[in-house]
Amino acid sequence: MNRTCFVVAAMALAFSVATAGAQVPAPATTPAPVAAAPAPPAGPSPATVAALQLLQTMKAANEETIRRQAATLAQLEELEKAVDQIKIFSKRG
């Protein structure tokens, strides 16, 4: 009984998949005429100017952060050298 139900369900699924792939294609239509493109604005919009200023501010802040990180990295490298020297001197004594 279960096998019969399974076979019927499988056949129904196969039939639905087969009919879904055999859809009638849409008729070809001619494209609508393209309207002339509007002229670009004379200057940048206020939103564009504000966005540019914000990006420049963010860039300056990022450059400052990178500069501070480079200084910190240099200090850490010097500290690492000092630790290595202390290790060397402690082994001698």
PLY file of the C-alpha trace (Angstrom):
ply
format ascii 1.0
element vertex 93
property float x
property float y
property float z
element edge 92
property int vertex1
property int vertex2
end_header
0.00 0.00 0.00
2.79 2.43 0.93
4.71 1.55 -2.20
1.66 2.29 -4.38
1.17 5.68 -2.73
4.85 6.46 -3.26
4.70 5.52 -6.94
1.55 7.61 -7.50
3.12 10.59 -5.70
6.33 10.26 -7.74
4.37 10.12 -10.99
2.35 13.19 -10.00
5.53 15.08 -9.17
7.13 14.06 -12.48
4.02 15.15 -14.39
3.92 18.55 -12.67
7.62 19.14 -13.38
7.19 18.14 -17.02
4.21 20.43 -17.57
5.91 23.34 -15.80
8.80 23.22 -18.29
6.47 23.21 -21.32
5.02 26.69 -20.88
4.08 28.68 -23.95
6.65 31.40 -24.68
5.49 35.00 -24.55
4.89 36.63 -27.92
7.65 38.93 -29.14
6.90 42.60 -28.77
8.59 45.55 -30.36
10.57 47.71 -27.96
9.20 51.12 -27.10
11.03 54.08 -28.65
13.78 55.46 -26.44
13.25 59.01 -25.26
16.12 61.48 -25.41
18.25 61.49 -22.27
17.81 64.54 -20.07
20.69 67.00 -19.97
23.07 66.56 -17.02
22.83 69.21 -14.29
25.12 72.22 -14.57
26.94 71.68 -11.25
27.12 69.22 -8.37
24.07 69.00 -6.18
24.23 70.10 -2.52
23.89 66.46 -1.43
26.93 65.54 -3.52
28.96 68.39 -2.05
27.96 67.38 1.49
28.84 63.74 0.82
32.22 64.77 -0.59
32.98 66.89 2.47
32.00 64.02 4.75
34.27 61.63 2.85
37.17 64.08 3.05
36.66 64.41 6.81
36.56 60.65 7.18
39.73 60.31 5.09
41.56 62.82 7.31
40.42 60.98 10.44
41.57 57.65 8.96
44.97 59.08 8.06
45.38 60.38 11.63
44.46 56.95 13.01
46.96 55.26 10.72
49.67 57.72 11.78
49.00 57.00 15.47
48.99 53.25 14.82
52.35 53.49 13.05
53.82 55.40 16.02
52.46 52.81 18.44
53.87 49.99 16.32
57.30 51.63 16.36
57.13 51.90 20.17
56.12 48.26 20.47
59.01 47.19 18.25
61.45 49.15 20.43
59.94 47.56 23.52
60.31 44.12 21.94
63.99 44.78 21.26
64.48 45.85 24.89
62.76 42.67 26.12
65.02 40.55 23.90
68.11 42.28 25.31
66.92 41.72 28.88
66.40 38.04 28.11
69.92 37.78 26.71
71.49 39.56 29.70
69.50 37.49 32.22
70.84 34.25 30.66
74.43 35.45 31.09
74.08 36.23 34.77
0 1
1 2
2 3
3 4
4 5
5 6
6 7
7 8
8 9
9 10
10 11
11 12
12 13
13 14
14 15
15 16
16 17
17 18
18 19
19 20
20 21
21 22
22 23
23 24
24 25
25 26
26 27
27 28
28 29
29 30
30 31
31 32
32 33
33 34
34 35
35 36
36 37
37 38
38 39
39 40
40 41
41 42
42 43
43 44
44 45
45 46
46 47
47 48
48 49
49 50
50 51
51 52
52 53
53 54
54 55
55 56
56 57
57 58
58 59
59 60
60 61
61 62
62 63
63 64
64 65
65 66
66 67
67 68
68 69
69 70
70 71
71 72
72 73
73 74
74 75
75 76
76 77
77 78
78 79
79 80
80 81
81 82
82 83
83 84
84 85
85 86
86 87
87 88
88 89
89 90
90 91
91 92
